Amino acid sequence: MSSPRLVIEVAVLAGLGALALQGPPLQVLAGLGAVGCGAAVLLWRRRLPWALLTGVVLAALIGAGIAGGEPPPLLGGLLIYLQLHRRWTRLDDADDRVSLLLAALMLVAGAGNSTSVVFLPLGLAWAVALPLGLLPSGAAPRLRWRIALVGGAGIVASVLFWITPRPAEPELGGAGGQLQLTGFASKVELGAMDALLSDPEVVLRAAIAQPIPGPIYWRGLALDAFDGSQWRATRPPVPAQIQAPEAYPPEAVKVDVLLEPVPEGILFVPGRPLQVQLSDGGALSVDRQGGWFTRGGGRVRYTVVAVPPFGVGRILFPTEDGGGELQRALQLPRLDPRIRALAEQIAGDGPADVQLERLVTHLRDQYRYTRRPADSGAEAPLASFLFDRREGHCEYFASSLAVLARLRGIPARIVNGFVGGELNPTTGWWVVRRYHAHSWVEVHLDGLGWVPVDATPGPGAPIAPPSRWDTLADTLQTWWMDRFLAYDRSTQIALVLRAGRRAEALLPPRPSPASVPWRGLLLLGIVGGALGIGLRLGLRRLSRRLRPGSAGVRGPVARLHRLAREHIEGLPIEIPPHLPPVAAARWLVAHHPGPEADALLELAWLHYDVTLGGAPAATVLPRARALLRCVHKLRRADDVTSAAC
């Protein structure tokens, strides 16, 4: 395979890889497409029933669309089929350029739906293959030309990255869709966290401006209603109206968070938020129990200033609706009588905070923490934990404390979130994974409000320290998301407006009718258009210089004749190189007779008629293309067909 053909295949595989990063079903379709493109290289020009295949593919795509299929997989499937068709039916350099364009469209489709760092080498592979793939067939430029072309491709790729329209918020790649965080929703079965506590999938990354004393508690959703086996939230979220205070308390910390998609758009904050702001300026909502939410299910980047829940400065949530909220935090279903007796026995008499301390001490001292309870699916899970198993994970400790506190007249609710994390020493970002999931309790104490309490022994203990490979992979992923994925539509618009204002400063001063620097943007457009035209003319001139044997020979018929000669010489059939077109075709007729040789001879005469005789190319071009297809049927010197062309 010649060098230009090889780099075309590299570009095609890069595009298919970008689609595969979006997960199933494109992952499977892209794999099949890669196999099909590889087969096209080995079995080039074999006839396939393309009319039938096209009808089947279109019917399948239309049917999937009617059935409710998502647009990205449908578009990706169409691009894969078009790429397969182009690679199998390739005739000349024009088909290779179409393949490059289709690969570019695949990369654009993948860019808006993938957060994987693997996308970066795929994009670079396509950018490097682009200029080499645009070289004419048979071109053999010197090494310095190749280096110059690759360097120019890097510049072009950088420019395309900055100017290509981008989605406002890339969707999750990999598995696709939202992270299904079982145990994080407005309704949660007791024991639903079992699957999370051994899952290393990353949930969020955070850059914390100053150290937080003790383990970091990432507060998610508070649940206040309990029916014996399920907790749920009874207060729906409403639009948030939070204003930053004039001065923050000394214990407040500023945190930048990169959050992967989670159910119901829940945001996780390290304590009581004083200010929450999305990077794209989007709207937020909050429920009356301190849960924060955002619209949509994509990746979210936000900044929060919060007071940590434990250690210096205890978090305080004021009571919003008086006795109604506290009354809901005291309601209980019918319980095992032993649970009420246990609450009375442990808590005793005294103030609420003293009783609460006794309950916490008893749970920590008398029960064992485990991530895998023996019979987490018991019919009465709370009673089973307190009297039979006496071991469980954080959800059982939190539920037990909340129920025991309610039995003593102390309003309580549980909170689902995360605790701890892994500090990446290279990036300085904290990495919170699914196995950091945690539950704790918030109780209402007179004069203080809602105060967090954790009865779980040793919360935040990591399963195992991350390996060097995990740290390196997370460093690359963080860099990719922070430097590339964070460059979204809003950032791009701001950059364009800034460049327009700087360009407008070079023009004579004149009042602007609006805040948009239209004159500067017009100047940038003119300069960009001139550079594009110059680049196009330069590439065309370079292509003519590098095209072998093309000095003084131009036109579509001449190009088709050259492609026919290159095909025959690549079989190999050694036509004497000094022979002119007609003489070379006659040599082929004499030594390898067949309809393909006759087709080359007729094509050579058409070439002469146009380039030397002045015949109009448009009248003979259809016949010239048919003759080229006939020549392409020639496989080997001993493999000819008998059909006339």
N, C-alpha and C positions, 0 to 999 in steps of 0.2 A: 504494500500500500504506500502511495506517495505521501510525502510530508503534509501537503495541504489536506489530503483526504484524512490523514490521521488526526490532525488537530480539529477537523470538523466533527469527527466521532467523539473527541474529548469534550467539545462544546455541547454536543447532544447529550452525552452522559451527565454533564453538569446540570443541564436543564431538567433531566429526568430525576436526578438526585434532589434538586430543589423541591420538586413536587412530592417526592417520597417523604420528605421531612414533615409533611402535613398529616402523616399518619394514614390509617385505613380510611376509605378504600383506595386512595391514591397511592399508598405505599405498595399495594399489590399490583395496581395497574402500571405504575412506573417500573416495577421489576419486570413485568411482562414486556413492557415497551423496550427496556434495555436488552432483553433476550432477542426480541424481534429485530432491533437495530443491528445487533451482532450477527444475526442470521442474514440480514441484508448485505453485510460486508462479504460474507462467505458465499452467498447464493445470489449475487447481484444479477439483475436482469431476468431472473426466473419469473415466468408469468404467473400471476395470481388473479383470481376473480375479484378485481377491485370494485366493480360495480355492485356485486352482491355484498361484499364486505362493507362497503359504504352504506348501503341500505340497512344492513343489520345494525351497524354502529349507531346510525342516526335514529333508528327505531328504539334502540335501547336507551339512548340519551333522552329522547322525548318521553318515553315511558317512565324513566326515573324522575324526570322533571314533573310529570303529572302526578306521580306518586308522592311528591313532596321532597324530592332530593335537594340537597343544598347546592347553591350555585358553584362554589369552589371545586368540589369533586367533578361536577358536570363539565365545567370549563377545562379542568385538568385532563379529564378523559378525552375530550375533543382534541386538545393540543397533542396528546400522546398519539392518537390515531393519525392526525395530520403529519406528525413527524415520521411515523412508521411508513406512511404512504410515500412521503418525499424521499426517504432513504432507499426504499425498494425500487422506485421508478426513476431514480436520478439519471439525468442525461448529461448535464454540463455544469459549469460553474454557477449558473443562475440557480439551480436547484440547491447547491451548497449554501448559497446566500440565504435562500428561504429557510434552510435548516438552522442557520445561525439566528435568524429572526425568530423562529419558533422556540429555540432554546432560550432566547432573551425573554420572550413572553412567559415561558415557564418560570424563569427566575423572578420576574416581576410578580407572578401569581404566588410564588412561594415566599417572597419577601413580606407580603402582607399577612401571612398566616403561619409564620414559623419564628420561634425564638431560639432555635438551636444555633450554637456557634459553628456547627458544621456547614452552615450556609455560607460562611466567609470563604473557605477554600473553594467551594463550588463556584461562587461568583468570581473569584480570582482566576480559576481555571478557564472560565468562559471568556474573561477579559483578555487573557493571554492568547487564547486560541483565536479570538476575533480577527486581529490583523493578519495573522499567518493564514487563517482560513480564507481571507479575502484575496490572497495572492492567486494569480491565474494558474491553472493546471500546468504542471511541468516547470514552473518557475523554480530556480535554485539560487536565491540571493545569497550574497556573502554573509559571513557571520555578523559583521558590523550592521548590515541592513536588518538582520533578524533582531539584534539587540535593540536597534533604534525602533523597530516596529513594536517590540514588546514594551519598551519604555513608553512609547506613545500610547499604547493600549492602557497602561497604568494611569496615565494622565486622563485619557478619555473616560476610563472607568470611574475615576474620582469625580470628574465633572458630572457624569451621569448619576452618581450616588447623590450629589447635592441637588440636582435639578429634577430628577424623576419624581412625579407625583407619588406621595406616600400616604398610607392609611393613617388616620388619626390615632388609631390604637391597634397594633398588631395583635392578632389572636394567638392563642397558645398553639405551639407546634408539638411535635412528638406524638403523644397519644391523641391530641386533638380535643377540642372542647374544654369544659371546665374540669378542674381537679375535683373528683368526686370525693370530698372529705366527709365520709360517713361519720356522723356525730356532730356535724356543724350545720345546723339548719334550725328552723323555728320549731321543729318537732324532732325529738331525739329519744330513741329507746335506750334504756339503761343497759350498758354493756356494748353500745354501738361503736365505741372507740377501739375495740379489740383489734380490728384489722389495721388501724393506723399505727399502733404502737411498735410495729416492726417494719414499717415502710419508710425507706430513706428518701422518698421523693421530696424535692425542695418545695416549700410553700412560700417563703418570702426571704428576701435579703434586706438587710438594714444597715445603714451607716449612722452610728450614734455619736453625737458631738462630744459627749463627756461620759465618763464611767457611771454606771448605775450600780449602787450598792446591792449586793445580794443577787439572786437569780432574777432574770428579766421575765416579767409576766406580760404576755401579749394578750390583752383582753379582747374577746370576740363578742359573743352573744350571751346575754343573761336570760335565763329561763325561770319562770316563776310559778308555773302550774304543774302539779304532780298528780298522776292518777294511779300510782302504785308500781308502774313499770315504765312510764314515759314522762319526760319533761317537755314542756312546750312554752313558748313565749306568747303572752296574751296582749301585748301592746304593739300594734303595727307601727312601722316607721313613718315619720312625717318630715317634710322639708326642714333641713337644718338651718338654724339662724344663730350662728356662733360668731362672736366678735372677740378679736384678740384684746387682752387686757393692756392697759397702758404700761404695766411693768410685770414681768414674770417673777414668781418666787425663786429663791436661789436653788431650790432642789429640782426645778423644771429642767427637762432635757429636750433637745431638738433631735428628731430622728427622720432620716430620709428612707423611705420604704419602697422596694420593688416587689409587688405582690402578684403571684400567679393567680389565674382565675379560680375563684371559689364560689360555692353555691350562694345564691341570694345576694351576691355582691357585698359580703361582709368585709369590713376593714378591721384590721387588728392594730390596736394601739397599746403602747407600754404604760398603761395607767390611766389617770383621769386627763382627758385631752383639754388643753386650753385653747388650742387652735389646730384645725385640720384643713388642709388645702390640697386639692388634686393638681398635678402638674399641668394638666390641660385646662384648668379652670372650670371643670365640670361641676354639676350640682351634686350635693350630698343630702342624705337624709339621716335622721337619728330617731331611735325609739325612746320611750320615757325611762328606759332602764340603762341608758348609756351605750347602746349598740349603734355603731356607725355603718352606713351603707352607701354604695354608689350604684348608678345604673349600669346595665350591661353585664356581660360576663367575661370581658377580656382582661388582659394584664393591666394593672393599675400601678401608677407611680404617684406617691403622695408624700407630703411633709406634715409631721405632727409635732407639736410642742405639748408635752404631757408631764404630769407629776407622777413619779413611779409609785406603784401601789404598796410596796413594802419597804422597810428600812426608813430612811430619812423622809419625813413628810408623808403621813398615811393618807391614802386616797379617800376622799369624801364625796359621795353623790347625794345631793340634796333630794328631799322628797318632793315630787312635783305635784301630786294631787291629793295630798293629805291622807286621811284615813283609808281611802279606797285602795291605794297602792299597798299600804301596810296590811290591810285585811286580806288581799289576795296572797300576800307572802306568808300568811298563817294558815291558809286552807290546806286540808289533808284529806285523802280518801280513807276508806275503812282499812285499817292496818292490823297486823298481827298484834294481839294484846301484849305480847312479850316486849314489843318495841316501846310501848308507852311505859311499861314498868322499868325497862332499862334506862329510859331517859330520866325518870324520877330518881332511880337509884344512883346514877352517875352525877347528875347536875346538882342535886340537893337544893338547898335554899341559898338565898343571897342575891346580890345584884346580878343583872343580866350578863355583864362582862365576866363576872366570876364564874357563873354557871357555864358560860361558853368556854372558858379556859379549861374547866374540868372535862367537858365533852371532848375538846380537841386532844387533851392529854391522854384520855382513855383510848381514843381511836389510834393515836400514834403508838401507844405502848402495847396495846392488847391485840393489834391486828397486823398482818404482814402484807407488804406491798408485792404484787406480782403483775407482770404485763399480760399473763395468760391465765385467767381464772379457770378453775377446773370445770365448773358447770355454770358458765355465764348465762346460759339460756334457761335458768330455773323459772318455774311459774311465778314464784314470789322472790324475785332476785334480791330485794333488800333484806328480807328476813333470812334468806339463805346465806347472805354475806355476814350478817351480824351474829347468827347463832350456829351455823353449820360449818361453812368453809373457813370463815375468819381470815380470809385473804382475798385480795382483789386489786384492781388498779384504781387510778384517781377518781373515776366516775363513781365507784362504790363508796369511797371515803367521803367525797363531796356530797353525794345524795344522803348518806347516813347522817352527816353533820347537819345538813339542812333540815331533814325530817326531825331529828332529835331536838334541834333548836326550836322548830315550830311547836313541837309538843310541850316545850317549856315557855311558850308565849313569846318567843323571840322571832320577829319577822326575818325570813332567810330566803335566798334564791341561789341557784348555782350558776356558774359562769364557765363557758367552754372557750378555750383559747390555746395558747402554747406557753411553755415555760423554758427558759434557757436558750440554747443555741450553740453554734460552733463559730468561733472567731477565726476568720481566715487571715493569717498574719501578713499575707501578701497584699490583699486588697484593703484590709481593715474593716471589712463588712462582716456583720453577723449573718450566719446562714441558719435558718430555722427549717427543719424538716418535719415530715408528718409524724415521725416517732417522738417529736417534742410536744405532741398534743397533751393537753392537761385540763383538768376541771378543778375548780375551787369554789368557795362559797363567799357570798356577800351577805352580811347580817346588818340589820338596822338597830343602832344603839342610840338611845335618847341623848340629844345634845351633840351628836357627831354626824348622824346620817348613815349612809351605807358604807360599811367598813369591810374590806376583804380579809378573809380568814382561810388558811390552808391547813387541812388536817392530814394530808397525805404525807407519810414518812419519806424524807429525802426527795422532794420534787426536783425535777430538772437534771437528774443524774443521767449522763449520756450512756447510750448502749455501748459504744466503743469509739475511741478517738478516730477521726478521719485519717485515711492513709494519705501518703504524699500524692498519689494519683488523684484521689478525691479532691485534695486541695488545689492541685493544678487544674483539674477540670472545672472546678468551681471558679477559679481565678479567670480562666478564659471565658466562661459563661457570664460572669459578672461584668467583665470588660466589654463583652459583646453587647449585653443589654444596656449598659450604662453609656457606652460611646456610640453605638449604632442604632439600637432599637429605640433609644430615647429620642433620637432625631426623627420626630414625627411631623405631621402636617403643620401643627401650630409652630413648631420650631423652624420649619422650612419657610413658612410665611414670614415669620419675624426676621429670618436671615435675608430673604429677598427684599423686604422693606428697608432693612438697614443698608444693604448694598445700593438700593435705589436712592436713598438719601445721600449717601456718599457720592454717588455719581452726579446727583443734582447739584451738589456743592461745587462741582467743576463748571457748571453752566452759569451764565449771567443771572444775577438775582432777579426773581420775578415772583409775585405773590402766587401761592398755590391755591387752587379752588377747593382742595380737600386735604385731609391728612395723609392720603396716599401720594407718594412722590412720583406722579405719572411721568414727568419729564425725565427724571433719572431712570425710571424703568424703560422708557422708550430708548434712551441712549444705550442702556445695557442690551436691549434687544437688537439694536442696529449693530453694535460691536459683536455680539454673539453670532448674528447672522453672517456678518462678514468673515468671522473666523471659521464658521462652518463651511461657507463657500470656498474659502481658501484651502481648508483641509480636504474638501472633496476634490478640488482641482489637483492638489498635490498628490493625493492617493491615485487619481486617475493617471497622472503622468508617471508616477512610480510604477504602476501596474503595466503600462506600456513598455517601460524600460526593462522590466523584469520578465515580460512575456517572451519565451523563446521563439526565435524565428519570426517575429512579428513586425520587424522594421518595415515600414512602408505598406503593410498589409492591414487593412481595417475593414470593418463591416460585418454584418451578421453571417453572411454566407461564408466569408473567410474564416470566421470563428468556428462555424460548424465543421468545415473541412479540417481545421487544425485539431478539433476534438476527435474526429474520426481517425486521423493519423496517430494521435497519441494513444487511442484505444488499441489500435493494431500493434503498435510498437511495444505496448505493455504486455502482450500475450505470452512470450515475445515472438514476433516475426520481424526479422532484421532486414527491413527495406534499406537498400543502399542510401545513406544520408545525403549524397550529392545529387540525387535525382530530383528534378522539379516535380510538381504535383501530378501532372498527367503521366509522365514517364514512371513515377513511383507507382501509380495505380496500375499501369500496364504491367509492371514487374510483378505486382501481386496477382494479377489475372493469370500471368504465365506460370507462376510457381505455386499458387494456392487458388486454383479456379473455384468459383462458386458465386452465388448471388451476392454475397457480401463484397467480394472483390469487384464485381460489376457495379455495385452501388458506389464504391469508392471512386471508380473511374468516372461515373456520371457526375458525382459530386465535385470531382476535380474540374470537369468541364464547366459545370455551373459556376464554380469559383472563378475560372478564367473569364467566363462571359460577363460576370459582374465587375471584377476588379480591372480587367483589361479591355473588355468590349463595351463597357458602359451600360450593360443591361440593368434595368431597375431591379433592385434586390427584392422588393415587395412581391413581385410576380413569381419569383422562383423560390422564395423562402419556404413555403409549405412543402414543396417537393424536396428541398434540401434537408428539412427536418425528418421527413420520412426516410430519406436515404441514410441519415445518421442513425436512426433507429435500426435500420437493417444492418448497418456495419456493426452496431453494438451486439448483434446476435452472434458474431464470430467469437468463439470461445478459445479454440486452440487451432493450430495449423491442421490438425486431422479431424476437427469437429466442425463440419459445415452443414448447413441445411440445404434442402432442395427446393424450398419455396422461393418463388421469384419475388423481387422487391419492386 
